[in-house]
Amino acid sequence: MAWFKRKEKNLKDSEKKTIPDGLWDKCPSCNEIIYKPELDKKLSVCHHCNHHFRIPPQIYVDLLLDEGTEVRHFANLASKDFLKFKANKEYQDQILAAKSKTGENDAICVYEGAMDGRIVILGIMNFSFIGGSMGSVVGEAVSRALVIAGEKEVPFILICSSGGARMQEGAISLMQLAKTSTQLARFSKNGGLFIPILTDPTTGGVTASYGMLGDVILAEPGALIGFAGPRVIKQTIGQNLPPGFQRAEFLLEKGFIDHIVGRDIMKEKITTLISLLS
């Protein structure tokens, strides 16, 4: 029968449609595929689940400081390989790779600028630089920032993002915990206002020092905050951890932090705190 017969057609291979790289991103929390330009407009916050993506320091500068008021400090500070540390990759090579990747000398940027007309010192840690690890440069930059803030009698705001102390610098890295804590105690004794904002992740030596020594401790939603990581703790105690363990919401419930603040209202909240506490 005719209707059983197939009519042969010359089928042309359809051209594959290519999607330009960088147009889409996947939310690690809810697995939604998000149009990158829309994500950028929302300050890298997922509109499905409110997950706060990690962002480079410049976005925090644009978000928090009044336009055109920022002045960079200590940009010339750079790490050295004191110990000639060798592993699968030499420390000096790690530093060079991180500098090339981020365009920065180390894992922190310090600015002086206005926040709704009020002068502040703003420090921003960069997780893309060797995991935001705290070595001699980070400790020195935080200490110097506290000195400037004290001399100018202005608040010190610090965006924290770190995997912990930088093991490639050994005891020199661990010394930064005492160094920054001592400088912070002096700053606080003289009436200085310190507000840390804990972002994802804030762990290790940063949590064990200035990350938890603020007059008011803020955190972004869902940020991982703790000393040892969840997997290390679970392996140590041999028990399942509570749901959401070490996340900002869990820490707020337990009284370890004071407020959870989304990026869309972060500047407003900080300026309100400065007005009330300065």
C-alpha positions in Angstrom: 0.0 0.0 0.0 1.1 3.5 -0.9 0.9 4.8 2.7 3.4 2.2 3.8 6.0 3.6 1.3 8.5 6.0 2.6 9.3 9.0 0.5 13.0 9.4 0.5 14.2 12.9 1.3 17.5 14.4 1.1 18.1 15.3 4.7 20.8 17.9 5.2 22.7 17.9 8.4 21.4 20.8 10.4 23.9 23.2 11.6 24.6 23.0 15.3 23.7 26.0 17.2 26.5 27.2 19.4 25.9 28.9 22.7 28.6 31.4 23.6 30.6 30.5 26.7 29.9 32.4 29.9 26.2 33.0 29.2 24.8 30.5 31.7 25.7 29.4 35.2 24.5 26.6 37.4 23.4 27.3 41.0 25.3 24.9 43.3 22.5 25.0 45.8 19.3 24.4 43.8 20.9 23.3 40.5 18.9 25.8 38.5 20.5 27.0 35.2 20.7 30.8 35.4 21.3 33.4 32.6 24.6 35.0 33.6 23.7 38.6 32.7 20.6 38.3 34.9 22.7 36.8 37.7 25.1 39.7 37.5 22.3 42.2 37.8 21.2 40.5 41.0 24.7 40.8 42.6 25.4 37.1 41.9 22.5 36.0 44.0 20.3 33.1 42.8 16.7 34.3 42.3 15.4 30.8 42.9 17.0 29.9 46.3 18.9 33.1 47.4 22.2 31.3 47.1 25.0 33.9 47.3 27.7 33.1 44.7 31.3 33.9 45.5 32.2 37.3 43.9 35.5 39.2 43.3 36.5 42.1 45.6 35.7 44.8 43.0 32.0 43.9 43.2 32.0 44.6 47.0 33.8 47.9 46.3 31.1 48.9 43.9 28.4 47.7 46.2 29.5 49.3 49.5 31.6 52.4 48.7 30.2 55.6 47.3 31.2 55.9 43.6 34.5 57.5 43.0 35.5 57.8 46.7 37.7 54.7 47.0 41.5 54.9 47.6 43.6 51.8 47.6 46.0 51.0 50.4 48.9 48.5 50.7 48.6 47.2 47.1 52.3 46.7 46.9 52.4 44.1 49.8 53.4 40.7 48.4 54.1 37.3 49.8 57.5 35.7 49.9 58.5 32.0 50.1 60.2 32.3 53.5 60.5 28.5 54.0 61.3 27.5 50.4 58.1 25.4 50.7 57.9 22.4 48.3 55.0 20.1 47.6 53.4 18.9 44.4 53.6 22.5 43.4 56.2 25.0 44.8 54.8 27.8 46.8 56.5 30.4 44.6 54.8 29.0 41.6 51.4 29.1 43.4 51.9 32.7 44.2 52.8 33.5 40.6 49.7 31.6 39.3 47.4 33.3 41.8 48.8 36.7 40.8 48.2 35.9 37.2 44.7 34.7 37.9 43.5 37.5 40.1 45.7 40.5 39.1 46.4 41.0 42.8 49.5 40.6 44.9 47.8 38.6 47.7 44.4 37.5 49.2 43.3 40.9 50.5 42.5 44.4 49.2 42.2 47.4 51.5 40.4 50.6 50.6 39.5 53.9 52.2 36.3 55.4 51.0 32.9 56.8 51.9 29.8 54.8 52.7 26.8 57.1 52.4 29.1 60.0 53.1 30.8 58.4 56.1 34.5 57.6 55.8 35.4 53.9 56.5 38.3 51.5 56.0 37.2 48.5 53.9 39.1 45.3 53.7 38.1 42.6 51.2 39.5 39.1 51.2 39.8 37.2 47.9 39.1 33.5 47.9 40.4 33.1 44.4 44.0 33.9 45.7 45.1 30.5 47.1 41.8 30.0 48.8 41.9 33.3 50.6 44.5 31.8 52.9 45.8 34.1 55.6 49.6 34.5 55.4 52.0 37.2 56.3 50.6 39.7 53.8 47.0 39.3 55.0 48.0 39.7 58.6 50.1 42.8 57.9 47.3 44.4 55.7 44.7 43.8 58.4 47.0 45.2 61.1 47.9 48.3 59.0 44.2 48.8 58.2 43.4 48.8 61.9 46.1 51.4 62.6 44.8 53.7 59.9 41.2 53.3 61.1 42.3 54.1 64.6 44.3 57.2 63.6 41.4 58.5 61.5 38.8 57.4 64.1 36.7 55.6 61.4 35.1 52.2 61.4 36.9 49.2 59.9 34.7 46.9 57.7 36.2 43.5 56.7 34.7 41.1 54.1 36.0 37.7 55.2 36.5 34.8 52.8 39.2 32.3 53.6 40.1 28.6 53.8 42.3 29.3 56.8 45.9 30.0 57.6 48.4 29.6 54.7 50.3 26.4 55.5 53.0 27.2 53.0 54.2 29.9 55.5 54.2 27.6 58.5 54.4 29.3 61.9 54.7 32.8 60.3 51.1 32.3 59.1 49.9 31.2 62.5 51.6 34.3 64.1 49.1 36.4 62.2 46.3 35.2 64.5 48.0 36.8 67.5 49.2 39.8 65.6 45.8 40.8 64.2 43.9 40.0 67.4 46.3 42.1 69.5 46.0 45.0 67.0 42.2 44.6 67.1 42.2 44.7 70.9 44.1 48.0 70.9 41.7 49.4 68.2 38.7 48.3 70.3 40.1 49.7 73.5 40.4 53.1 71.9 36.8 53.1 70.9 37.1 51.7 67.3 34.2 50.1 65.6 34.9 46.8 63.8 32.3 45.0 61.6 33.3 41.7 59.9 31.1 40.3 57.2 31.5 36.5 57.0 31.1 35.1 53.4 31.3 31.7 52.0 33.6 30.2 53.2 35.1 31.7 56.3 37.1 29.0 58.1 40.3 28.1 59.9 42.6 30.8 61.3 40.3 33.7 60.1 37.4 32.3 62.1 39.8 31.7 65.0 40.9 35.3 65.0 39.4 38.6 63.7 36.5 36.9 61.9 34.8 36.3 65.3 36.0 39.4 67.1 33.7 42.1 65.7 31.6 44.5 67.6 28.7 43.2 65.4 29.3 40.1 63.3 27.4 39.9 60.0 27.2 37.0 57.6 25.9 36.4 54.1 23.0 33.9 53.7 24.2 30.3 53.6 27.9 31.1 54.2 30.0 28.2 55.5 31.5 29.4 58.8 33.7 27.3 61.1 37.2 26.2 62.1 37.6 22.7 60.8 35.5 21.7 57.8 32.3 19.5 58.1 34.0 16.4 56.6 36.9 16.7 59.0 34.6 17.0 62.0 32.5 14.1 60.9 35.5 11.9 60.4 36.8 12.9 63.8 33.6 12.3 65.9 32.2 9.6 63.7 28.7 11.1 63.8 26.3 12.7 61.3 26.2 16.4 61.7 23.0 18.4 62.2 21.3 19.7 59.1 22.8 23.0 57.9 25.8 22.6 60.3 28.3 25.5 60.1 26.0 27.5 57.8 25.2 31.1 58.7 21.6 30.3 59.7 22.8 27.6 62.1 25.3 29.9 63.7 22.8 32.7 64.1 20.5 30.3 65.9 23.3 29.3 68.2 24.4 32.9 68.9 27.7 32.9 67.2 26.8 35.7 64.8 24.5 38.7 65.1 22.8 39.2 61.8 22.4 37.6 58.3 22.5 40.2 55.6 21.9 39.8 51.9 23.9 41.8 49.4 20.9 43.9 48.3 20.6 45.5 51.7 24.2 45.1 53.0 25.2 48.8 52.6 22.0 50.0 54.2 22.5 47.7 57.2 26.2 48.6 57.7 25.5 52.4 57.5 22.7 52.0 60.0 25.0 50.1 62.4 27.7 52.8 62.0 25.2 55.5 62.7 24.0 53.7 65.9 27.4 52.6 67.2 30.0 55.2 66.1 
